[in-house]
Structures are given as structure tokens and as C-alpha cells.
Amino acid sequence: MNRRTFLAGTAAGAAGMSALGGAAFGKGQGPPTTTPPQGRGGQGGGGRGPGSPASVAAAKLARVSLMTLNFGSMLKFPWTENPNENQTLDVFDLPKMYQDIYGVSHIEFQHGHLVNGGQTPPDGAFFREMRAKLDAAKVTATQVNIEIGEIPNLAGEAREKWMTLGRLWVDAAPIIGVTRLMLNQTGLNEENKANCTSVWKEIQDYAKPKGIKISAETRGAGGGRGRAQAGGQAPAAPPDPRAAARAAFTLLGQVIEAAGAYSNVDIGNVGAPDQETLHDAIKALYPTSSGNMHIKSSPLWDIGQAIQYSESLGYKGLYSIEVNPEPAIRIVYNTIVANL
């Protein structure tokens, strides 16, 4: 890894933290709050500046995870033939960087950062090499997000193909120590609910004896809004955002229960228009939590309050940061440790 390049970048980014605006947030989220209220809901966290882990108890940092998604544009892989000028970070150096820069011992992988190609089966040799790097840095792989296809409408040959590849991911997960695999249920609705449940239950039943939890994240108000109605009519009027969000996380919860599976609340992707609705989603899905929660910024509610509420329910799992670039990561990171 070119740590000199990475550290220079973090220092430069921190200098402009007050002007982050809309450029410093991950997919599906609003700009991070740069001047949150002081007190338990504020930033805080005791950070020692860019490139340093926060000066907090180890037990607090043990609750933080970082997604490889945050560094995707910087990563280069064994299969990267002609890296561009931004690809300065070798994927095998991520575990050590997590410890050196953040003091974080949990890493969440996008499946495309572990294989060359979306439908490529896991490679045991690559996984073993990655496991060696993880162990050397004392970092645990907590989850792989397997974006190998959307499951609600899978049928026939497509379903068998997905299931075959899904089983290979379940079989490979123990090599790098992962106990959670998150699938993609985009497009879930009442019409495909039964089919989605069937697919999800089949892969969870296969994974359970191996100690693997199959989860899915909240996906806003579903994929149906804004589409033209049958007969070329104009789209229906958008539903009340609170009602739409509640309907979406209620439906997801029903499928999870029926499949014997798990939830991964993505607080930036709940579709919640306000703090109360966000808390309702957290509470509704808390009983089936996989022990992992995605966390990112939004102008609609406060991260610190969401963390405090989750803790009040008894949540003891991970807060997995899903933002970029580095200054935004640091803001969310500091907010997490300030509210634990």
C-alpha cells in the first residue's frame, strides 16, 4: 500500500472538512453534518487528527466496522492490469490500514472486491491469502455483500444459477472467517413476496449448519414508485413517505421471519423522512438483527440519536460505516464513538 499517498490525501481532505458539502457522502445519503450539536449527539470521539485512531476505549472501537466500498475507487487488485492514478491502495493492505489509520478491527467486503467479476465463483487461494493478511493485522472479516443478482423474481434456470453461486459463497465464507452474507432483495413487493421468501429460506437453510447468517438491508420504500401504470397512465401520486417507509420495512421483516433469516438495517437507506420513522424501522427489525448495521449521514435525521436509540434497545452489534471520502468517514466514525 502507498501509505504516504493515502495519508497525504487524508490530511488534505481534513483541511477542507468545513466545506465538504454534497461531495462527501456515499450512495443514497445526504451530506454529512459538519457542525452537529455538542453533547452526546455531537461529533466528539477524541480523534487525534487525520490518520490517527480515536483516543477512546478499545471496547468502543470494537463496535466500529468499515466497508471496503468506502475505498473502492482507490483499490487495486491482483487482476488490475492498468491501475489508474487513483488506485494507490492494494486490497491486501486494507486490514493493516484499518488498524493504522482508524484502530478498527472489522472489515466488511463487497463481493466484487474478493473476486474478478460479478458472477465469478470465490477463489480459495485468494481467500486464504486475504485471511493471512487479516490475521496478521488482527482484523476480522465481518460480512460480504454478495451482489450476485436480485432474488425476489428469480425463477427456473436463473434461480438455480443464483443458488449454485450462493452456495459457493457460503462454502467459501469460513476461509476468511465471515459469518454474515448479505444478499440483494431489491424489488421486493407483495406480488413477489412468496418467491423471495422461498429463495431466501433455501439459501439460509444451507448456510445455517455452517454458522452463516444470510441477511438483507433495508431498501427504502421499494422499487415501484415513479413507474408508469399499466396502459400508459401517468405514475400514481407518491405515497406519504412515512407510510411508504413503514410498509417497506414491515414487508422486509415479514420475509425475514418467514425465511428464518436476518436483517441488516441500513439507516441511510430506510427511506425514513424523519427521526421517528427511522427509530421505528430500527425497533421493528431489531429482533432479527444480524449484529451488523450500516450507518451513514442524512440531512433528515441525526446519526447520534439513531445510535443512542439502538443502544437503548440493547443493540450490541457493529456500526459499519458507509461513506466516503476520508473526511466524511472521520465525521461518522467520531459520531459513533461519541455516542457509545
C-alpha positions as CSV (number, residue, x, y, z in Angstrom):
1,M,0.0,0.0,0.0
2,N,1.2,3.5,-0.7
3,R,0.5,4.8,2.8
4,R,2.4,8.1,2.1
5,T,-0.2,8.8,-0.7
6,F,-3.1,7.8,1.5
7,L,-2.0,9.9,4.5
8,A,-1.4,12.9,2.3
9,G,-4.8,12.6,0.9
10,T,-6.4,12.3,4.4
11,A,-4.6,15.4,5.7
12,A,-5.6,17.5,2.7
13,G,-9.2,16.3,2.9
14,A,-9.4,17.2,6.6
15,A,-8.2,20.7,5.9
16,G,-11.3,21.2,3.8
17,M,-13.7,19.4,6.2
18,S,-15.8,22.6,6.8
19,A,-16.5,22.7,3.0
20,L,-17.4,19.1,2.4
21,G,-21.0,19.7,1.2
22,G,-22.6,17.2,-1.1
23,A,-19.3,15.6,-2.3
24,A,-18.5,13.8,0.9
25,F,-21.3,11.2,1.2
26,G,-21.9,7.6,0.0
27,K,-24.6,6.3,-2.3
28,G,-28.1,7.0,-1.2
29,Q,-27.3,9.5,1.6
30,G,-27.3,13.2,2.2
31,P,-24.4,15.4,3.1
32,P,-22.8,14.8,6.5
33,T,-23.4,17.3,9.2
34,T,-20.1,19.1,9.8
35,T,-21.2,21.0,12.9
36,P,-23.6,18.8,14.9
37,P,-24.9,19.8,18.3
38,Q,-22.5,19.4,21.2
39,G,-23.1,16.8,23.9
40,R,-23.9,13.1,23.4
41,G,-25.4,13.7,20.0
42,G,-22.3,15.7,18.7
43,Q,-19.2,14.6,16.9
44,G,-16.7,14.3,19.7
45,G,-14.9,11.0,19.9
46,G,-11.5,12.2,20.9
47,G,-9.9,11.9,17.4
48,R,-6.2,12.9,17.3
49,G,-6.3,14.2,13.8
50,P,-6.2,12.8,10.3
51,G,-4.6,9.4,10.1
52,S,-5.0,8.5,13.8
53,P,-7.3,6.2,15.7
54,A,-9.7,7.9,18.1
55,S,-8.5,8.2,21.7
56,V,-11.3,6.1,23.2
57,A,-11.6,2.8,25.0
58,A,-10.9,-0.2,22.9
59,A,-14.4,-1.5,23.6
60,K,-15.8,1.4,21.6
61,L,-13.6,0.9,18.5
62,A,-14.6,-2.8,18.7
63,R,-18.1,-1.7,17.7
64,V,-17.0,0.0,14.5
65,S,-16.6,-1.6,11.1
66,L,-15.6,-0.1,7.8
67,M,-16.9,-1.2,4.4
68,T,-14.4,-1.7,1.6
69,L,-17.0,0.1,-0.5
70,N,-15.7,3.4,1.1
71,F,-12.3,2.9,-0.6
72,G,-13.5,1.3,-3.9
73,S,-12.1,4.0,-6.2
74,M,-8.6,3.7,-4.6
75,L,-8.3,-0.1,-4.6
76,K,-6.2,-2.2,-6.9
77,F,-6.4,-6.0,-7.2
78,P,-4.3,-8.8,-8.5
79,W,-6.4,-8.7,-11.6
80,T,-5.9,-4.9,-12.1
81,E,-3.8,-4.7,-15.3
82,N,-3.5,-1.0,-15.7
83,P,-4.3,0.9,-12.5
84,N,-5.3,4.5,-12.8
85,E,-3.8,7.3,-10.8
86,N,-6.3,7.0,-8.0
87,Q,-5.7,3.2,-7.5
88,T,-3.0,3.6,-4.9
89,L,-4.2,1.1,-2.3
90,D,-3.7,-2.6,-2.7
91,V,-6.7,-4.6,-1.5
92,F,-4.3,-6.9,0.6
93,D,-3.1,-3.8,2.5
94,L,-6.6,-2.8,3.7
95,P,-6.5,-4.7,7.0
96,K,-3.3,-3.1,8.2
97,M,-4.5,0.3,7.0
98,Y,-7.7,-0.1,9.0
99,Q,-5.7,-0.6,12.2
100,D,-3.1,2.1,11.5
101,I,-5.4,4.8,10.4
102,Y,-8.6,4.1,12.4
103,G,-7.8,1.5,15.0
104,V,-10.7,-0.6,13.6
105,S,-10.5,-4.3,13.6
106,H,-13.6,-5.1,11.5
107,I,-13.9,-5.1,7.7
108,E,-16.9,-5.6,5.5
109,F,-16.3,-6.6,1.9
110,Q,-18.1,-6.0,-1.3
111,H,-18.1,-9.4,-3.1
112,G,-16.6,-7.7,-6.1
113,H,-13.5,-6.8,-4.0
114,L,-12.9,-10.5,-3.5
115,V,-13.4,-11.9,-7.0
116,N,-12.7,-10.7,-10.5
117,G,-16.2,-10.3,-12.0
118,G,-19.8,-10.2,-10.6
119,Q,-20.6,-13.8,-11.3
120,T,-17.2,-15.3,-10.7
121,P,-17.1,-18.1,-8.0
122,P,-14.8,-17.4,-5.0
123,D,-11.2,-18.5,-5.3
124,G,-9.9,-20.4,-2.4
125,A,-6.3,-19.4,-2.9
126,F,-7.2,-15.7,-3.0
127,F,-9.4,-16.1,0.1
128,R,-6.5,-17.8,2.0
129,E,-4.1,-15.0,1.1
130,M,-6.6,-12.5,2.3
131,R,-7.2,-14.4,5.5
132,A,-3.4,-14.3,6.2
133,K,-3.4,-10.5,5.9
134,L,-6.5,-10.2,8.1
135,D,-4.9,-12.4,10.8
136,A,-1.6,-10.6,10.7
137,A,-3.4,-7.2,11.2
138,K,-5.8,-8.7,13.8
139,V,-8.8,-7.7,11.7
140,T,-12.0,-9.8,11.4
141,A,-14.0,-10.0,8.1
142,T,-17.5,-9.4,9.4
143,Q,-19.7,-9.6,6.3
144,V,-19.6,-10.0,2.5
145,N,-22.3,-8.2,0.5
146,I,-22.9,-10.7,-2.3
147,E,-24.3,-8.6,-5.2
148,I,-24.8,-11.7,-7.5
149,G,-28.3,-10.9,-8.5
150,E,-31.7,-9.7,-7.1
151,I,-33.7,-12.5,-5.6
152,P,-37.4,-11.5,-5.5
153,N,-38.2,-12.6,-9.1
154,L,-35.7,-15.4,-9.5
155,A,-37.3,-18.5,-11.2
156,G,-36.3,-21.6,-13.1
157,E,-32.8,-21.6,-14.5
158,A,-31.9,-18.2,-13.2
159,R,-32.9,-19.3,-9.7
160,E,-30.7,-22.4,-9.9
161,K,-27.8,-20.4,-11.2
162,W,-28.1,-17.9,-8.4
163,M,-28.4,-20.7,-5.8
164,T,-25.4,-22.6,-7.1
165,L,-23.3,-19.4,-6.9
166,G,-24.8,-18.5,-3.5
167,R,-23.8,-21.9,-2.1
168,L,-20.2,-21.4,-3.3
169,W,-20.1,-18.2,-1.3
170,V,-21.5,-19.9,1.8
171,D,-18.8,-22.6,1.4
172,A,-16.0,-20.0,1.0
173,A,-17.1,-17.7,3.8
174,P,-15.3,-19.7,6.6
175,I,-12.0,-19.4,4.8
176,I,-11.9,-15.6,5.6
177,G,-13.8,-16.0,8.8
178,V,-17.0,-14.4,7.7
179,T,-20.3,-15.3,9.4
180,R,-22.6,-13.0,7.6
181,L,-23.5,-12.8,3.9
182,M,-25.9,-10.1,2.7
183,L,-28.0,-10.7,-0.3
184,N,-29.9,-8.3,-2.6
185,Q,-33.7,-8.2,-2.3
186,T,-34.2,-5.1,-4.4
187,G,-37.7,-5.0,-5.9
188,L,-39.4,-6.9,-3.1
189,N,-43.1,-6.3,-3.1
190,E,-46.3,-8.1,-2.1
191,E,-46.5,-9.9,-5.5
192,N,-43.1,-11.5,-5.3
193,K,-43.0,-11.8,-1.5
194,A,-43.6,-15.6,-1.5
195,N,-40.9,-16.3,-4.1
196,C,-38.4,-14.0,-2.4
197,T,-39.1,-15.9,0.9
198,S,-38.6,-19.2,-0.8
199,V,-35.2,-18.3,-2.3
200,W,-34.0,-16.7,0.9
201,K,-35.1,-19.6,3.0
202,E,-33.4,-22.1,0.8
203,I,-30.0,-20.4,1.0
204,Q,-30.4,-19.7,4.7
205,D,-31.2,-23.4,5.4
206,Y,-28.0,-24.3,3.5
207,A,-26.0,-21.7,5.4
208,K,-27.3,-22.3,8.9
209,P,-25.3,-25.5,9.7
210,K,-22.2,-23.7,8.7
211,G,-22.8,-20.9,11.1
212,I,-23.6,-18.3,8.4
213,K,-26.3,-15.7,8.7
214,I,-28.0,-14.6,5.4
215,S,-29.2,-11.0,5.8
216,A,-30.6,-8.2,3.7
217,E,-30.5,-4.4,4.2
218,T,-33.4,-2.0,4.3
219,R,-34.0,-0.6,0.8
220,G,-36.1,2.5,1.3
221,A,-39.7,2.4,0.0
222,G,-39.2,-0.3,-2.6
223,G,-38.6,-0.2,-6.3
224,G,-42.2,0.6,-7.5
225,R,-42.5,4.3,-7.0
226,G,-42.5,6.5,-10.1
227,R,-43.2,3.8,-12.6
228,A,-45.9,4.3,-15.2
229,Q,-49.1,2.4,-14.6
230,A,-50.5,-0.2,-17.0
231,G,-52.0,1.3,-20.1
232,G,-49.5,4.2,-20.3
233,Q,-51.1,6.2,-17.5
234,A,-49.1,8.7,-15.5
235,P,-47.4,7.4,-12.4
236,A,-49.6,7.3,-9.3
237,A,-49.1,10.1,-6.8
238,P,-46.2,9.4,-4.4
239,P,-47.3,7.8,-1.1
240,D,-46.8,9.5,2.2
241,P,-43.1,9.0,2.9
242,R,-43.7,7.8,6.4
243,A,-46.3,5.3,5.4
244,A,-44.1,4.1,2.4
245,A,-41.1,3.6,4.7
246,R,-43.1,1.7,7.3
247,A,-44.7,-0.5,4.6
248,A,-41.2,-1.3,3.2
249,F,-39.6,-2.3,6.4
250,T,-42.7,-4.2,7.6
251,L,-42.7,-6.2,4.4
252,L,-39.0,-6.9,4.7
253,G,-39.5,-8.0,8.3
254,Q,-42.2,-10.5,7.3
255,V,-40.0,-12.1,4.7
256,I,-37.1,-12.3,7.1
257,E,-39.3,-14.0,9.8
258,A,-40.7,-16.5,7.2
259,A,-37.3,-17.3,5.8
260,G,-35.6,-17.7,9.2
261,A,-33.1,-15.1,8.2
262,Y,-31.6,-11.8,9.4
263,S,-31.9,-8.0,9.0
264,N,-29.1,-5.6,8.3
265,V,-30.6,-2.1,9.0
266,D,-29.1,0.5,6.7
267,I,-30.1,3.7,8.4
268,G,-29.3,5.8,5.4
269,N,-31.4,3.6,3.2
270,V,-34.6,3.1,5.3
271,G,-36.5,5.8,3.3
272,A,-37.2,7.5,6.6
273,P,-38.2,11.2,6.3
274,D,-37.6,11.9,9.9
275,Q,-36.1,10.6,13.2
276,E,-39.2,9.0,14.5
277,T,-39.7,6.8,11.3
278,L,-36.0,5.8,11.4
279,H,-36.4,4.7,15.0
280,D,-39.5,2.8,14.1
281,A,-37.5,0.8,11.5
282,I,-34.7,0.1,13.9
283,K,-37.1,-1.2,16.5
284,A,-39.1,-3.3,14.1
285,L,-36.0,-5.1,12.7
286,Y,-34.0,-5.2,15.9
287,P,-35.3,-8.7,16.9
288,T,-33.9,-10.2,13.7
289,S,-30.7,-8.2,13.6
290,S,-27.6,-10.0,12.2
291,G,-25.5,-7.9,14.5
292,N,-24.4,-5.5,11.7
293,M,-25.9,-2.1,10.9
294,H,-24.9,0.2,8.0
295,I,-24.5,3.8,9.1
296,K,-24.3,7.0,7.0
297,S,-25.3,10.6,7.1
298,S,-28.6,12.3,6.2
299,P,-30.0,15.8,6.5
300,L,-33.3,14.2,7.6
301,W,-32.2,12.9,11.0
302,D,-29.3,12.7,13.4
303,I,-26.8,9.8,13.5
304,G,-26.0,10.3,17.1
305,Q,-29.7,10.0,18.1
306,A,-30.1,6.9,16.0
307,I,-27.1,5.3,17.7
308,Q,-28.4,6.2,21.2
309,Y,-31.8,4.7,20.3
310,S,-30.2,1.5,19.0
311,E,-28.2,1.2,22.2
312,S,-31.3,1.8,24.3
313,L,-32.9,-1.3,22.7
314,G,-29.9,-3.4,23.8
315,Y,-28.1,-3.5,20.5
316,K,-24.5,-4.7,20.9
317,G,-23.6,-5.2,17.3
318,L,-21.4,-3.4,14.8
319,Y,-21.9,0.0,13.2
320,S,-20.5,-0.4,9.7
321,I,-19.6,2.9,8.1
322,E,-20.7,3.5,4.5
323,V,-19.5,6.9,3.4
324,N,-16.6,8.5,1.5
325,P,-14.1,10.1,1.2
326,E,-11.9,10.1,4.3
327,P,-13.2,13.4,5.9
328,A,-16.7,12.0,5.8
329,I,-15.6,8.7,7.2
330,R,-13.9,10.5,10.0
331,I,-17.1,12.5,10.8
332,V,-19.3,9.4,11.0
333,Y,-16.6,7.5,12.9
334,N,-16.3,10.2,15.5
335,T,-20.0,10.4,15.9
336,I,-20.3,6.7,16.5
337,V,-17.6,6.6,19.3
338,A,-19.1,9.7,20.9
339,N,-22.4,8.0,21.3
340,L,-21.5,4.6,22.6
